[in-house]
């Protein structure tokens, strides 16, 4: 098969562009309750059914007074009731009237201002001033026919929450194709949304190939290793919001690999393999994919991750990841994750990038662009630092442990000096 791309491999950005251009959202949807929607993608915009909170609410404990103009110190109002959360005052305030009001309670009609309780003092029927500020319902109960007096300077803030502070009726709360986070679910619940229309998630079939592979815990023979790619990639995809529908671990025999590729392609929305796509005597995957479908391109101009293949098995998209675990995980982040978002109908998002400085010098031979694993540190002066620990070998999963960053090192860059500034991709996912 003729090489359609440069022998050294395709640049990462070009590979991502080609893959995303070839994929269309799967379509299909399901309706789920809000509690099951975390990490899922909206199939349609979600709009508010009503204004929230839907009434003028007090921002603090205090006293709602008649009118809206800033009052002067020494001004007094007669207390005519109480408004608490869920138990509003029923009347309309007239001139010179006020009600005791608690945080979140409805501000009664006729009031355009809440006085913080620390600015107010109770005055009894004979005009004697209480020794404490008017801060409790008990004080009200002990004072016959009470009035309140403003004893502190009143600022411009009216301390009233708008009826549409969170949203107005009909406003778009989240757009179509939006991946729902923690804050999204909290806001939707506060706006009365109970169920959501969500896109279908892609069904992913994972093929792990290798004669040397054993299940973890099995006795090892000469040259054998415990298989880790299935655990690593399944956990990575679950962290990103996707599952693995099927996993097959198959020895390097063409008949078995051909059968596994066909079964996964027939039952899944995409097939992902690790290993077997280089040019060795036992690397059958690439040739079998070309036999069953098409290999659109092979090899990335990237370290780690050069042995990568993209194509189709029949009509099912195929991703051939490297066999080394770190290379498999990094190429999955860079290429498979965006593709899954595209298939799900989500807005494709990549890892955020930031500028960091090297915490220590790094020996390196130029040749390919590299994504090095590093920890994020902050210097006493507030500078963001990247610290690399141990070898960056693509077979050492330990380089992923505790990694906060993928440090972007240009292809032409040789040795790096301490303090050199580089771009880095942030690995930590947002909480909200």
Order of alpha helices (4+ residues) and beta strands (2+ residues): alpha-beta-beta-beta-beta-beta-beta-beta-beta-beta-alpha-beta-beta-beta-alpha-beta-beta-beta-beta-alpha-beta-alpha-beta-alpha-beta-beta-beta-alpha-alpha-beta-beta-beta-beta-beta
